[in-house]
Amino acid sequence: MKTVTVKLPSALNARLERAARRRGQTKSDVVREALESLLNDLSGTRPARSALDLAGDLVGSIEGPGDLSTNPKYLEGLGE
């Protein structure tokens, strides 16, 4: 693996340190992920993401019946 040295303004370095602590990663790991994401966006080669990846922050965020998809009483009139 190659080493790259980057100069960061103090405020950006502080944000990087906070993000690394929050994620339980090194600053290098966070920078690598951010750079990979940026380069994928620029080249249009963003890897396919699953529905769970896209909506993962919503999973479990609302209350409702646990048997919504299997209980016939909730399925009455569906598709009519």
N, C-alpha and C positions, 0 to 999 in steps of 0.2 A: 504494500500500500504506500502510495506517495504522500508526502507531507506538504501542506500548503499553509503559508502564514498569511493571516488576514488582519488588518487593523480595523478595529470597531470603535465607534464613538462610545463614550461611557454609558449613555442611556441604552444603546442597543446591546451592549455587553451585559448590562444589568438585566434586561429582558431575557436575554439568552440564558443567563444563569438561573433566573426564576423558572423558565420553561424546562430546563434540564432537571432542576430539583423536583418540580411538579410531576414530571414524567418518570423520574427515577433513572435518568440516562445521563451520559456525559454530554458536555457541550459539543464535542465532536460528533456524537451520534445525532444530536438535534440538527446541527449544521448540515450533515450529510443527507438526512431525510429532507430538509427544506430545499437543499440544492437539487436533489433528485426530483422532487416534486416540481420545482421551477423548470428544470430542463425538460421534463416530460410534457409540461404544459406548453412550452415554447415549440417543441418539436411535434406536438400533436400525437404523441405516442403514449398517452395516459393509459395505464393498464385498466382493463375492465374491472368495475367494482360491483359487488353483489348488492342486492336490495338491503341486506342487513348492514353493509358498510355505509350505504347512503342514508339509511333511516335508523341507524343504531342508537342514536341519542333519544329517539322516540319510543323505543321498545320498553314496555313496562311503565310508561309515563301516565297512563290513564287507568281508571278503575272500571271494571265491568264484569259480567259473568264469565267464569272460567271455562264454561262449556259452550260458548257462543257458536262455534263452528260445527258442533256435533249434536246439540239438543234440537230435536225436531220442532219444538215450540218457537224457536227463534228463526227457523227456516221457512215457516209458513208464508206463502205468497211470494217467495223469492223466485225470480225469473218469469213471473206472470206479466 
